[in-house]
């Protein structure tokens, strides 16, 4: 009988220990579960731009012609009307034109020829045929037109700036984005902490020669920080890719002047 009591006590003690162990295990389960079910957040490729964006998002980079709107020499010489030259979405034909002026920019000087409508007169055609690749010009028009959609006729002025470009423009061997990436990456340390209130629209003019070399690198306007102006000019010369020369309508290689704009967005 005594032996049975001892055995029973041992069994009860053993069950108690097992129960205590199970209770401890149950108490710790939530923490254990949290560790096992916690997942490391996966990298969202859609957010990659937050890591790859420029260190100063207010600092602008662009390379191209002086003006966004362009026309080739061949098209310009074959045009007899302004509406054949400016982009179709401009559609000046819907306005009753009263006066037109064609202006070309020659360095710091301007030369203009007046007209009465969108049809180019002999003097205007002659002047436009006198300009060369990379030259810039402007069409101005005065008219009376519906500008507020109410049916009321109000005076209005129209303007369109263009750059004359070769039939085949100069190209950078690593692509435009390749060039801009090089410029961004190699000026990152200098532009990271700039004061946006002091930042201006910087422009550097440069020419891609018929031999594919970069020449005549000239600062046209400062970005407000002379040291950065100098860095940008040097980077244009040191860019690792090669330039492919522009060509005219006969396939002959020609020079083309381009503009590197940086800093604050401007005209």
C-alpha positions in Angstrom: 0.0 0.0 0.0 2.8 2.4 0.9 4.5 1.5 -2.3 1.4 2.3 -4.3 1.2 5.7 -2.6 4.8 6.5 -3.5 4.3 5.4 -7.1 1.1 7.5 -7.3 3.0 10.5 -5.9 5.7 10.1 -8.5 3.1 10.0 -11.2 1.3 13.1 -9.9 4.7 14.9 -9.6 5.6 13.9 -13.1 2.3 15.1 -14.5 2.7 18.4 -12.6 6.1 19.0 -14.1 4.9 18.2 -17.6 1.9 20.5 -17.0 4.2 23.3 -15.8 6.4 22.8 -18.9 3.5 22.9 -21.2 2.1 26.0 -19.5 5.5 27.7 -19.9 5.6 26.6 -23.5 2.1 28.1 -24.1 3.1 31.4 -22.4 6.1 31.8 -24.7 4.3 30.7 -27.9 3.2 34.2 -29.0 6.8 35.5 -29.0 8.0 32.4 -30.7 5.2 32.7 -33.3 6.1 36.4 -33.8 9.6 35.5 -34.6 8.6 32.7 -37.0 5.9 34.6 -38.8 7.6 38.0 -38.9 8.7 38.7 -42.5 11.5 41.0 -43.6 9.8 43.6 -45.9 10.7 42.8 -49.5 12.2 45.6 -51.6 9.5 47.2 -53.7 11.0 47.8 -57.2 8.3 50.5 -57.7 10.1 52.5 -55.0 13.5 52.2 -56.5 13.3 55.8 -57.8 13.5 57.0 -54.2 17.0 55.5 -53.9 18.2 56.4 -57.4 16.9 59.9 -57.6 19.4 62.8 -57.8 20.6 64.1 -54.5 19.2 67.5 -55.3 15.9 67.0 -57.1 15.6 70.8 -57.8 18.7 70.7 -59.9 17.8 70.4 -63.6 19.8 68.8 -66.4 19.0 68.9 -70.2 21.0 68.8 -73.5 19.6 69.8 -76.8 18.9 72.6 -79.2 18.4 76.2 -78.0 14.6 75.9 -78.4 12.4 72.8 -78.1 10.7 73.5 -81.4 13.0 72.8 -84.4 12.9 72.6 -88.1 15.3 71.3 -90.7 16.9 73.5 -93.3 15.4 71.4 -96.1 11.9 71.9 -94.7 12.4 75.6 -94.0 13.7 76.3 -97.5 10.7 74.4 -99.0 8.1 76.3 -96.9 6.0 79.2 -98.2 3.9 79.7 -95.1 4.5 79.9 -91.4 1.8 77.3 -90.8 4.1 74.8 -92.7 7.0 75.5 -90.3 5.5 75.7 -86.8 4.2 72.4 -85.3 0.6 71.6 -86.4 -0.7 71.6 -82.8 0.0 75.4 -82.7 -2.6 75.9 -85.5 -2.3 79.7 -86.1 -4.8 79.4 -89.0 -7.7 79.7 -86.6 -6.7 83.2 -85.7 -7.5 86.3 -87.9 -3.9 87.4 -88.4 -3.4 91.2 -88.8 0.4 91.5 -88.7 3.3 89.0 -88.8 7.0 89.5 -88.1 9.8 87.1 -88.7 12.9 87.7 -86.6 16.3 86.0 -86.7 18.9 86.2 -83.9 22.4 86.9 -84.9 24.6 86.7 -81.8 23.4 89.8 -79.8 21.6 91.3 -82.8 18.1 90.8 -84.2 16.9 91.2 -87.7 13.2 91.3 -88.7 11.0 91.3 -91.7 7.3 92.3 -91.4 4.3 90.7 -93.2 0.5 90.8 -93.2 -0.5 87.1 -92.9 0.9 83.6 -92.5 2.1 83.5 -96.1 5.8 84.3 -96.2 6.7 87.2 -98.5 9.8 87.4 -100.6 11.8 89.4 -98.0 10.9 86.9 -95.2 11.8 83.9 -97.4 15.1 85.4 -98.3 16.0 86.2 -94.7 15.1 82.7 -93.5 17.2 81.1 -96.2 20.2 83.1 -95.0 20.4 81.4 -91.6 22.5 78.3 -90.9 22.3 75.2 -88.7 21.8 76.0 -85.0 20.6 79.5 -85.7 17.4 80.6 -83.9 14.4 82.6 -85.1 11.0 83.8 -84.0 7.6 84.2 -85.5 5.4 86.9 -84.0 1.8 87.6 -85.0 -0.8 90.1 -83.9 -4.4 89.2 -84.3 -8.0 89.5 -83.0 -9.2 86.1 -81.8 -11.5 84.3 -79.4 -9.3 83.7 -76.3 -11.8 83.1 -73.5 -14.2 80.8 -75.2 -17.1 83.1 -74.6 -17.4 84.3 -78.2 -16.0 87.7 -77.4 -13.2 88.8 -79.7 -10.1 90.1 -77.9 -6.7 91.2 -79.2 -4.0 88.6 -78.8 -0.3 88.2 -79.7 1.3 84.9 -80.8 4.9 83.9 -80.6 6.9 80.8 -81.6 10.6 80.3 -81.1 12.5 77.7 -83.3 16.0 76.4 -83.9 17.2 75.3 -87.3 18.7 71.8 -87.1 20.5 69.5 -89.5 18.5 66.8 -91.2 20.3 64.2 -89.0 21.2 65.7 -85.7 24.4 64.9 -83.7 24.1 61.9 -81.4 26.0 60.8 -78.3 27.1 57.2 -78.5 25.8 56.3 -75.0 22.5 58.0 -75.6 21.1 61.2 -74.1 20.3 59.6 -70.8 23.8 58.1 -70.7 25.3 61.6 -71.0 22.9 63.1 -68.4 23.7 60.3 -66.0 27.4 61.0 -66.3 26.9 64.7 -65.7 24.6 64.1 -62.7 26.9 61.5 -61.0 30.0 63.5 -61.4 28.6 66.7 -60.0 26.5 65.2 -57.2 28.8 66.2 -54.4 28.8 69.8 -55.5 25.0 70.2 -56.0 23.7 68.3 -53.0 23.4 71.2 -50.5 22.8 74.2 -52.8 20.4 76.9 -51.8 17.5 76.7 -54.2 16.8 80.4 -53.7 20.2 81.3 -55.1 20.1 78.8 -57.9 19.7 80.2 -61.4 19.3 78.8 -65.0 22.8 77.9 -66.2 23.6 77.4 -69.8 26.7 76.1 -71.6 26.9 76.2 -75.4 29.1 73.7 -77.2 29.6 72.6 -80.7 29.8 69.0 -82.1 32.1 69.4 -85.1 31.9 67.5 -88.4 34.8 65.4 -87.0 32.8 64.4 -83.9 34.7 66.5 -81.4 33.5 68.8 -78.7 34.6 72.4 -79.3 33.7 76.0 -78.4 32.5 75.2 -74.9 31.2 78.6 -73.8 29.3 79.7 -70.6 26.2 81.5 -71.7 24.7 82.1 -68.3 25.7 81.1 -64.8 23.7 78.9 -62.4 24.6 81.2 -59.6 27.6 79.1 -58.5 30.8 79.8 -60.6 32.6 76.6 -59.4 29.7 74.5 -60.7 29.7 76.3 -64.0 33.3 75.4 -64.4 32.7 71.8 -63.4 29.8 71.4 -65.9 32.0 72.8 -68.7 34.8 70.4 -67.9 32.4 67.4 -67.7 31.1 68.1 -71.2 34.7 67.8 -72.5 35.5 64.7 -70.4 32.3 62.7 -71.1 33.4 59.1 -71.9 31.2 58.4 -74.9 31.8 59.6 -78.5 29.8 62.0 -80.5 28.4 61.1 -83.9 28.4 64.2 -86.2 25.3 65.7 -87.6 24.6 65.4 -91.3 22.8 67.6 -93.9 20.3 66.4 -96.5 23.1 65.3 -98.7 24.7 63.1 -96.0 27.6 65.5 -95.5 28.8 65.9 -92.0 28.2 69.3 -90.5 28.7 71.2 -87.2 25.9 71.5 -84.8 25.7 73.8 -81.8 23.9 72.4 -78.7 23.0 73.8 -75.3 23.6 72.1 -71.9 21.0 73.6 -69.5 21.4 73.0 -65.7 20.3 74.4 -62.4 16.9 76.0 -62.1 14.4 75.3 -64.9 14.2 78.4 -67.1 14.2 79.6 -70.7 
